[in-house]
């Protein structure tokens, strides 16, 4: 495959990041849905939800940054 430079390279990187963000969003949504189905107590759900949201933010925020 030929190397990309300039605008083509930036466009390819942007597309890769966008795809990864979409995939991560799906994974987190599925995890939240599974969590909801487990019949856990409110405290356990709250704690795990906070951890998952922090994890999601940590995974996705750097991908959304424009350099």
Secondary structure by P-SEA (a helix, b strand, c coil): cccccaaaaaaaaaaaaaaaaaaaaaaaaaaaaaaaaccccaaaaaaaaaaaaaaaaaacccccccc
